[in-house]
Amino acid sequence: MKYFKLTKEEKKILKDFVDGNLKTIANFAEQKKKYQGFSKATLNKTRNINIRTSERDFQKVKARAAQLGIPYQTLISSLIHRSI
């Protein structure tokens, strides 16, 4: 995982997945559909925010986004998402 720092619990889940220790639940298709609906509802909601920051920090964010080849708004959103 290149861009994410995993918690201890996430590392265990990843290890169990790689080792093949995870089992499918009985009503998998039903549960998958249910949680996909939750994900869609959550991910489709966006909210505009206004923040004040120094010009220097803003230029650094824009430069870093350019290096990554993504819009600066996407980078800022990603940083917020990863920090929480």
DSSP file (Angstrom, degrees, kcal/mol; ACC not computed):
  #  RESIDUE AA STRUCTURE BP1 BP2  ACC     N-H-->O    O-->H-N    N-H-->O    O-->H-N    TCO  KAPPA ALPHA  PHI   PSI    X-CA   Y-CA   Z-CA
    1    1 A M              0   0    0      0, 0.0     5,-0.1     0, 0.0     3,-0.1   0.000 360.0 360.0 360.0 103.0    0.0    0.0    0.0
    2    2 A K        +     0   0    0      1,-0.2     3,-0.0     3,-0.1     0, 0.0   0.877 360.0  29.5 -72.0 -40.9    1.9    2.9   -1.3
    3    3 A Y  S    S+     0   0    0      2,-0.0     2,-0.4     1,-0.0    -1,-0.2   0.454 108.3  71.4-105.5  -1.5   -0.1    5.9   -0.2
    4    4 A F        -     0   0    0     -3,-0.1     2,-0.6     2,-0.0    78,-0.0  -0.941  64.7-142.5-124.1 138.5   -1.8    4.6    3.0
    5    5 A K        -     0   0    0     -2,-0.4     2,-0.2    77,-0.1    -3,-0.1  -0.869  30.2-139.6 -93.6 120.3   -0.4    3.9    6.4
    6    6 A L        -     0   0    0     -2,-0.6     2,-0.1    -5,-0.1    -2,-0.0  -0.553   5.8-130.2 -86.3 144.6   -2.2    0.8    7.7
    7    7 A T     >  -     0   0    0     -2,-0.2     4,-2.4     1,-0.1     5,-0.2  -0.302  34.7 -99.5 -77.8 172.0   -3.4    0.4   11.3
    8    8 A K  H  > S+     0   0    0      1,-0.2     4,-1.9     2,-0.2     5,-0.1   0.907 126.2  49.1 -60.0 -42.3   -2.5   -2.8   13.3
    9    9 A E  H  > S+     0   0    0      1,-0.2     4,-2.3     2,-0.2    -1,-0.2   0.910 110.8  49.6 -64.9 -42.5   -6.0   -4.1   12.5
   10   10 A E  H  > S+     0   0    0      1,-0.2     4,-2.5     2,-0.2    -2,-0.2   0.878 108.7  53.2 -64.8 -37.8   -5.7   -3.4    8.8
   11   11 A K  H  X S+     0   0    0     -4,-2.4     4,-2.5     2,-0.2    -1,-0.2   0.897 108.9  49.7 -63.5 -39.7   -2.3   -5.1    8.7
   12   12 A K  H  X S+     0   0    0     -4,-1.9     4,-2.8     2,-0.2    -2,-0.2   0.919 110.7  49.2 -65.4 -43.0   -3.8   -8.2   10.2
   13   13 A I  H  X S+     0   0    0     -4,-2.3     4,-2.3     2,-0.2    -2,-0.2   0.926 112.2  48.5 -61.3 -44.6   -6.7   -8.2    7.7
   14   14 A L  H  X S+     0   0    0     -4,-2.5     4,-2.7     2,-0.2    -2,-0.2   0.917 112.0  49.0 -61.6 -43.8   -4.2   -7.8    4.8
   15   15 A K  H  X S+     0   0    0     -4,-2.5     4,-2.6     1,-0.2    -2,-0.2   0.933 111.5  49.1 -61.9 -46.5   -2.0  -10.6    6.2
   16   16 A D  H  X>S+     0   0    0     -4,-2.8     5,-2.9     1,-0.2     4,-0.6   0.881 112.1  49.7 -60.7 -38.1   -5.1  -12.9    6.6
   17   17 A F  H ><5S+     0   0    0     -4,-2.3     3,-0.9     3,-0.2    -2,-0.2   0.945 112.5  45.7 -64.3 -48.7   -6.1  -12.1    3.0
   18   18 A V  H 3<5S+     0   0    0     -4,-2.7    -2,-0.2     1,-0.3    -1,-0.2   0.883 113.9  49.6 -62.8 -39.0   -2.7  -12.8    1.6
   19   19 A D  H 3<5S-     0   0    0     -4,-2.6    -1,-0.3    -5,-0.2    -2,-0.2   0.565 113.3-118.9 -78.0  -8.3   -2.4  -16.0    3.6
   20   20 A G  T <<5S+     0   0    0     -3,-0.9    -3,-0.2    -4,-0.6    -2,-0.1   0.759  72.9 132.1  78.1  25.5   -5.9  -17.1    2.4
   21   21 A N      < +     0   0    0     -5,-2.9     2,-0.3    -6,-0.2    -4,-0.2   0.420  39.1 100.4 -91.1   1.3   -7.3  -17.2    5.9
   22   22 A L        -     0   0    0     -6,-0.6     2,-0.4    -5,-0.2    -9,-0.0  -0.668  56.6-155.8 -90.5 144.1  -10.5  -15.3    5.1
   23   23 A K        -     0   0    0     -2,-0.3     2,-0.2     0, 0.0    -2,-0.1  -0.913  19.0-114.7-119.8 146.3  -13.8  -17.1    4.6
   24   24 A T        -     0   0    0     -2,-0.4     2,-0.1     1,-0.1     4,-0.0  -0.551  33.1-121.1 -76.4 139.2  -16.9  -16.0    2.6
   25   25 A I    >   -     0   0    0     -2,-0.2     3,-1.1     1,-0.1    -1,-0.1  -0.405  24.1-109.5 -78.7 160.8  -20.0  -15.5    4.7
   26   26 A A  T 3  S+     0   0    0      1,-0.3     2,-0.4     2,-0.1     3,-0.2   0.892 115.8  36.9 -59.5 -45.6  -23.2  -17.4    3.9
   27   27 A N  T 3> S+     0   0    0      1,-0.2     4,-2.4     2,-0.1    -1,-0.3  -0.335  76.1 145.4-104.8  51.0  -25.3  -14.5    2.5
   28   28 A F  H <>  +     0   0    0     -3,-1.1     4,-3.0    -2,-0.4     5,-0.2   0.894  67.2  50.5 -57.7 -48.6  -22.3  -12.8    0.7
   29   29 A A  H  > S+     0   0    0     -3,-0.2     4,-2.1     1,-0.2    -1,-0.2   0.901 112.8  47.6 -60.8 -41.6  -24.2  -11.5   -2.3
   30   30 A E  H  > S+     0   0    0      2,-0.2     4,-2.1     1,-0.2    -1,-0.2   0.941 115.2  44.2 -62.9 -49.2  -26.9   -9.9   -0.1
   31   31 A Q  H  X S+     0   0    0     -4,-2.4     4,-2.6     1,-0.2     5,-0.2   0.874 111.0  54.9 -65.7 -38.3  -24.4   -8.3    2.3
   32   32 A K  H  X S+     0   0    0     -4,-3.0     4,-2.2    -5,-0.2    -1,-0.2   0.932 109.3  47.1 -61.2 -45.8  -22.2   -7.1   -0.6
   33   33 A K  H  X S+     0   0    0     -4,-2.1     4,-1.8    -5,-0.2    -1,-0.2   0.904 111.6  52.0 -62.1 -42.3  -25.2   -5.3   -2.2
   34   34 A K  H  X S+     0   0    0     -4,-2.1     4,-1.6     1,-0.2    -2,-0.2   0.937 113.5  42.2 -59.8 -49.7  -26.1   -3.8    1.1
   35   35 A Y  H  X S+     0   0    0     -4,-2.6     4,-2.4     1,-0.2    -1,-0.2   0.788 108.9  58.5 -74.4 -27.4  -22.6   -2.4    1.8
   36   36 A Q  H  X S+     0   0    0     -4,-2.2     4,-2.7    -5,-0.2    -1,-0.2   0.896 105.7  51.2 -64.0 -38.9  -22.2   -1.2   -1.8
   37   37 A G  H  X S+     0   0    0     -4,-1.8     4,-2.3     2,-0.2    -2,-0.2   0.911 109.6  49.4 -62.4 -43.1  -25.3    0.9   -1.3
   38   38 A F  H  X S+     0   0    0     -4,-1.6     4,-2.1     2,-0.2    -2,-0.2   0.924 112.0  48.9 -60.1 -45.0  -23.8    2.3    1.9
   39   39 A S  H  X S+     0   0    0     -4,-2.4     4,-3.3     2,-0.2     5,-0.3   0.924 110.8  49.1 -62.7 -46.2  -20.5    3.1    0.0
   40   40 A K  H  X S+     0   0    0     -4,-2.7     4,-2.0     1,-0.2    -1,-0.2   0.930 111.5  49.4 -59.4 -45.6  -22.3    4.8   -2.9
   41   41 A A  H  < S+     0   0    0     -4,-2.3     4,-0.4     1,-0.2    -1,-0.2   0.881 117.0  42.0 -62.7 -38.3  -24.4    6.9   -0.5
   42   42 A T  H >< S+     0   0    0     -4,-2.1     3,-0.8    -5,-0.2    -2,-0.2   0.929 116.7  45.1 -74.4 -46.8  -21.3    8.0    1.4
   43   43 A L  H 3< S+     0   0    0     -4,-3.3    -2,-0.2     1,-0.2    -3,-0.2   0.751 106.2  59.8 -74.2 -24.0  -18.9    8.6   -1.5
   44   44 A N  T 3< S+     0   0    0     -4,-2.0     2,-0.6    -5,-0.3    -1,-0.2   0.636  85.3  92.2 -80.0 -12.1  -21.4   10.5   -3.6
   45   45 A K    <   +     0   0    0     -3,-0.8     2,-0.3    -4,-0.4    -4,-0.0  -0.720  53.7 173.3 -85.9 122.2  -21.8   13.2   -1.0
   46   46 A T        -     0   0    0     -2,-0.6     2,-0.4     2,-0.0    -2,-0.0  -0.932  12.2-165.5-125.1 154.2  -19.5   16.1   -1.5
   47   47 A R        -     0   0    0     -2,-0.3     2,-0.3     2,-0.0    -2,-0.0  -1.000  18.7-127.9-139.4 136.0  -19.4   19.4    0.4
   48   48 A N        -     0   0    0     -2,-0.4     2,-0.3     2,-0.0    -2,-0.0  -0.622  28.3-174.1 -81.1 141.6  -17.6   22.5   -0.5
   49   49 A I        -     0   0    0     -2,-0.3     2,-0.5     2,-0.0    -2,-0.0  -0.958  16.3-145.0-131.9 154.5  -15.4   24.1    2.1
   50   50 A N        +     0   0    0     -2,-0.3     2,-0.3     2,-0.0    -2,-0.0  -0.979  22.7 175.9-117.5 131.1  -13.4   27.3    2.3
   51   51 A I        -     0   0    0     -2,-0.5     2,-0.5     2,-0.0    -2,-0.0  -0.950  23.8-136.2-131.5 154.5  -10.1   27.5    4.1
   52   52 A R        +     0   0    0     -2,-0.3     2,-0.3     0, 0.0    -2,-0.0  -0.942  34.2 156.5-110.1 130.7   -7.5   30.1    4.6
   53   53 A T        -     0   0    0     -2,-0.5     2,-0.0     0, 0.0    -2,-0.0  -0.938  46.5 -82.7-145.1 165.2   -3.8   29.2    4.2
   54   54 A S     >  -     0   0    0     -2,-0.3     4,-2.3     1,-0.1     5,-0.2  -0.363  35.2-122.2 -70.3 152.4   -0.6   30.9    3.3
   55   55 A E  H  > S+     0   0    0      1,-0.2     4,-2.6     2,-0.2     5,-0.2   0.879 113.3  56.0 -59.8 -38.3    0.2   31.6   -0.3
   56   56 A R  H  > S+     0   0    0      2,-0.2     4,-2.0     1,-0.2    -1,-0.2   0.933 108.5  45.4 -62.4 -47.1    3.4   29.6    0.1
   57   57 A D  H  > S+     0   0    0      1,-0.2     4,-2.3     2,-0.2    -1,-0.2   0.906 112.4  52.6 -62.6 -41.2    1.6   26.5    1.4
   58   58 A F  H  X S+     0   0    0     -4,-2.3     4,-2.4     1,-0.2    -2,-0.2   0.914 109.0  48.8 -61.5 -43.5   -1.0   26.8   -1.4
   59   59 A Q  H  X S+     0   0    0     -4,-2.6     4,-2.3     1,-0.2    -1,-0.2   0.871 110.0  52.4 -65.0 -36.2    1.8   27.0   -4.0
   60   60 A K  H  X S+     0   0    0     -4,-2.0     4,-2.5     2,-0.2    -2,-0.2   0.901 109.1  49.7 -65.6 -40.5    3.5   23.9   -2.5
   61   61 A V  H  X S+     0   0    0     -4,-2.3     4,-2.5     2,-0.2    -2,-0.2   0.932 111.8  48.1 -62.9 -45.4    0.2   22.0   -2.6
   62   62 A K  H  X S+     0   0    0     -4,-2.4     4,-2.0     1,-0.2    -2,-0.2   0.894 112.2  49.5 -62.9 -39.5   -0.3   22.9   -6.2
   63   63 A A  H  X S+     0   0    0     -4,-2.3     4,-2.0     2,-0.2    -1,-0.2   0.913 111.7  48.2 -66.0 -42.3    3.3   21.9   -7.1
   64   64 A R  H  X S+     0   0    0     -4,-2.5     4,-2.0     2,-0.2    -2,-0.2   0.904 110.5  51.4 -65.2 -41.1    2.9   18.6   -5.3
   65   65 A A  H  X>S+     0   0    0     -4,-2.5     5,-2.4     1,-0.2     4,-1.1   0.898 108.4  52.0 -61.9 -40.0   -0.3   17.9   -7.1
   66   66 A A  H  <5S+     0   0    0     -4,-2.0     3,-0.3     1,-0.2    -1,-0.2   0.898 107.5  52.2 -63.3 -40.0    1.4   18.7  -10.4
   67   67 A Q  H  <5S+     0   0    0     -4,-2.0    -1,-0.2     1,-0.2    -2,-0.2   0.888 113.3  44.3 -61.4 -38.8    4.1   16.2   -9.6
   68   68 A L  H  <5S-     0   0    0     -4,-2.0    -1,-0.2     2,-0.2    -2,-0.2   0.622 111.6-123.3 -81.4 -13.7    1.5   13.5   -8.9
   69   69 A G  T  <5S+     0   0    0     -4,-1.1    -3,-0.2    -3,-0.3    -4,-0.1   0.816  72.3 114.1  75.6  31.2   -0.5   14.5  -12.0
   70   70 A I  S   <S-     0   0    0     -5,-2.4    -1,-0.3    -6,-0.1    -2,-0.2  -0.905  75.0 -91.0-129.0 158.8   -3.7   15.2  -10.1
   71   71 A P     >  -     0   0    0      0, 0.0     4,-1.8     0, 0.0     3,-0.3  -0.372  35.4-122.3 -65.0 148.4   -5.8   18.3   -9.5
   72   72 A Y  H  > S+     0   0    0      1,-0.2     4,-2.5     2,-0.2     5,-0.2   0.835 111.9  58.1 -64.1 -31.2   -4.8   20.2   -6.3
   73   73 A Q  H  > S+     0   0    0      1,-0.2     4,-2.5     2,-0.2    -1,-0.2   0.896 105.5  50.4 -63.9 -38.6   -8.4   19.9   -5.0
   74   74 A T  H  > S+     0   0    0     -3,-0.3     4,-2.5     2,-0.2    -2,-0.2   0.905 110.1  50.1 -64.8 -41.6   -8.1   16.1   -5.3
   75   75 A L  H  X S+     0   0    0     -4,-1.8     4,-2.6     2,-0.2    -2,-0.2   0.933 111.4  47.8 -62.0 -46.5   -4.8   16.2   -3.4
   76   76 A I  H  X S+     0   0    0     -4,-2.5     4,-2.3     1,-0.2    -2,-0.2   0.923 112.5  49.3 -61.5 -44.3   -6.3   18.3   -0.6
   77   77 A S  H  X S+     0   0    0     -4,-2.5     4,-2.6     1,-0.2    -1,-0.2   0.905 111.5  49.8 -60.9 -42.0   -9.3   16.0   -0.4
   78   78 A S  H  X S+     0   0    0     -4,-2.5     4,-2.8     2,-0.2    -2,-0.2   0.904 109.3  51.2 -63.7 -42.3   -7.0   13.0   -0.2
   79   79 A L  H  X S+     0   0    0     -4,-2.6     4,-1.8     2,-0.2    -2,-0.2   0.906 112.0  46.8 -62.4 -41.9   -4.9   14.5    2.5
   80   80 A I  H  X S+     0   0    0     -4,-2.3     4,-1.1     2,-0.2    -2,-0.2   0.935 112.7  50.0 -64.1 -45.2   -8.0   15.3    4.6
   81   81 A H  H >< S+     0   0    0     -4,-2.6     3,-0.5     1,-0.2    -2,-0.2   0.917 112.5  46.5 -60.7 -45.2   -9.3   11.8    4.0
   82   82 A R  H 3< S+     0   0    0     -4,-2.8    -1,-0.2     1,-0.2    -2,-0.2   0.816 108.5  55.9 -68.3 -30.5   -6.1   10.1    5.0
   83   83 A S  H 3<        0   0    0     -4,-1.8    -1,-0.2     1,-0.2    -2,-0.2   0.708 360.0 360.0 -78.1 -18.1   -5.6   12.3    8.1
   84   84 A I    <<        0   0    0     -4,-1.1    -1,-0.2    -3,-0.5    -2,-0.2   0.428 360.0 360.0-107.3 360.0   -9.0   11.3    9.6
